[in-house]
């Protein structure tokens, strides 16, 4: 069903994807966003996240920028095999690595020259500001989440989604709902976020309308839903309302089920 060139399984989902399965008490959702997250959590997984090493999570998320898990995960695995040895700190190894060696390790992730430069710049910053990757990890876990986010966003090459993924998967922070391309598309199409909202506007709506303990699996389960059902070009609703598990919660902004036309929700503004 999916037209997204990614693995069928979100790497953060299921029992093998990190985090811990949690029981969420059933109840009446206070917002439509919460109702969607509840539905997707029941369909896929309800998990809490945290526990990844912050610097490793940061590097992993940088590699995932503008590419799929199928491309970025092998690059991450090769990078870790080559540079994360037993004889030192990963940040030290990456900051001092020959650029050609780093590029060779992450080539499958795409934009490898750009990503290698970002990784080495971030590694050097971590060493100069915190002394080691482990100290940086403690900073991410223990300091105020807003301060940590602002610190990460000041790093050239680190955007909001990358910063939020580090806060979620490493810091285990509640109330953090990273917005990737799937989340951005889905919640504007649902009519929950403004049709012309950028990633930060969508994040603001979701973090306001979804309880903090549900934001983490709201993010990862939404990605799975975006791969299986609410794809960019051929969403399941084109096959009829019964084809989508959240059909009655969706405004289908930008989707004309009669003609089969699918456009970006922002393009619907002013059409009335």
C-alpha positions, 0 to 999 in steps of 0.5 A: 500500500505504501508509496514511501521507499522505507522499510515496512517497519519503523525502526523505533516500533515494536518490542525490538525498537527500543523503549519500553511497552507501557499500559495506557489507561483507556479513557475519553480523549480530550482532543481530536489529536489525542484520539488519533494518537490513542487509535494509532497506539492501540493499532501499533504500540504504546511505548515510553522512550529514553535511554539511548546515549545522547551523542549517539542519538544525535549522530543517528538523527543527523544521518536520518535527515532527508533520507529513509531508514533503509539508507541511514541505518546501514550508514549508522551501523558502519559508522559505529563499527568503524569509530565506536571502539573500546579505546576512547570516546565516540566524539573524540574518534569522530572529531579526529577522524579523517573526513574521507573515512567518515564519508566512506562509512556514511555514504549510503545515507546520502548527502554524505559530505554535508552530513560528515561535516555536521557530525565532525562539527558537532563532535568538536563542539561536544568535546569543547563544551562538555569534555566528552560524549558521556558528559554531554549525555548527562546534560541532555538527560538532566538539564531543563528540556527547553534549555537543552533544545535551545542548545541543540538548535544553536548547532549548525546542521541541527534542526527542530526534528533532530533536537526533539528526537534527541530529547525523546529517545535519549532524554526520555522527555515527556511532552516532546512530539518530533515532527518529521515529514510523515507527522507534518503531512498527517496532522495537516491532512487530518485538519488538526494542524493548520493547513499552512503550518510549518513543522514548528506550528504542527509541533506546537499543536500536538504538544498542546493537544496530546498528553505528555506521556503519549507524545513519544509513541504518538510520534513513532506510531504516526510514522508507521501510519504514514508509511502504511496508510496516510502516504504522500501520494496515495492515501488509503482513503482514496479506496474509501473510508473503510480503508483508513483506521482513523477515517472518522477523525479526519477532514481529508484536507487536500484529498479529493476522494471523488477525483483521486486528487491529492495536494499539499493541504497548504494549497487548499487555502483560499479555494473556498 
